[in-house]
Structures are given as structure tokens and as C-alpha cells.
């Protein structure tokens, strides 16, 4: 349950970046962890790869 709440909060913040209400991001953020869990090891690999790619991109982004 806590994972769904955290996912929804993160999704809401991501969706608010474009000026919308954040509801779509909250729904996506709450459902993605459940979907990845259902995929089993493949979901774990996909989720880890996504997080690693985001971390890599943020480190390589030019500092302002």
C-alpha cells in the first residue's frame, strides 16, 4: 500500500511539470508498480533499467 502511495505522489509530480492537474500521473504512478510486480523478474529488470537510465541521464545533463 505504501508503494502505491509513493508511486502516485511521484507520478503526480511528474505530471504537474507540464501544467496539468497531476491526476493522470497519479493514476499511472499508482498502477505501474503493480504491473511491474505482476511481470515478475522481467518487471524487476524493466523497472531497474528505467531507473538506471533516468539516473544516468540526470548525471550526464549539463549543470546550470
C-alpha positions as CSV (number, residue, x, y, z in Angstrom):
1,X,0.0,0.0,0.0
2,X,2.8,2.4,0.8
3,X,4.4,1.7,-2.6
4,X,1.2,2.7,-4.3
5,X,1.1,6.0,-2.4
6,X,4.7,6.8,-3.1
7,X,4.2,5.9,-6.8
8,X,1.1,8.1,-7.0
9,X,3.0,11.0,-5.4
10,X,5.9,10.7,-7.8
11,X,3.6,10.3,-10.8
12,X,1.6,13.4,-9.7
13,X,4.8,15.5,-9.5
14,X,5.9,14.3,-13.0
15,X,2.6,15.1,-14.5
16,X,2.5,18.6,-12.9
17,X,5.6,19.6,-14.7
18,X,3.6,20.2,-17.9
19,X,1.0,22.3,-16.0
20,X,-1.8,19.8,-15.8
21,X,-3.6,18.8,-12.6
22,X,-1.5,15.7,-11.9
23,X,-4.3,13.2,-11.8
24,X,-3.1,11.3,-14.8
25,X,0.4,11.0,-13.4
26,X,-1.0,9.9,-10.0
27,X,-3.0,7.1,-11.6
28,X,-0.1,6.0,-13.7
29,X,2.2,6.2,-10.7
30,X,-0.1,4.0,-8.7
31,X,-0.6,1.3,-11.3
32,X,2.9,0.9,-12.7
33,X,4.4,-0.7,-9.5
34,X,1.6,-3.3,-9.5
35,X,2.1,-4.1,-13.2
36,X,5.8,-4.5,-12.8
37,X,5.2,-6.8,-9.8
38,X,2.9,-8.9,-11.9
39,X,5.5,-9.3,-14.6
40,X,7.8,-11.0,-12.0
41,X,11.6,-11.0,-12.8
42,X,11.0,-9.3,-16.2
43,X,9.2,-6.4,-14.4
44,X,12.0,-6.1,-12.0
45,X,14.5,-5.9,-14.8
46,X,12.4,-3.4,-16.8
47,X,11.9,-1.2,-13.7
48,X,15.5,-1.3,-12.7
49,X,16.6,-0.4,-16.3
50,X,14.3,2.5,-16.3
51,X,15.6,3.9,-13.0
52,X,19.2,3.4,-14.1
53,X,18.6,5.2,-17.4
54,X,17.0,8.1,-15.6
55,X,19.9,8.3,-13.1
56,X,22.4,8.1,-16.0
57,X,20.6,10.9,-17.9
58,X,20.5,13.2,-14.9
59,X,24.2,12.7,-14.2
60,X,25.1,13.5,-17.9
61,X,22.8,16.5,-18.1
62,X,24.7,19.8,-18.2
63,X,24.8,21.6,-14.9
64,X,23.4,25.1,-14.9
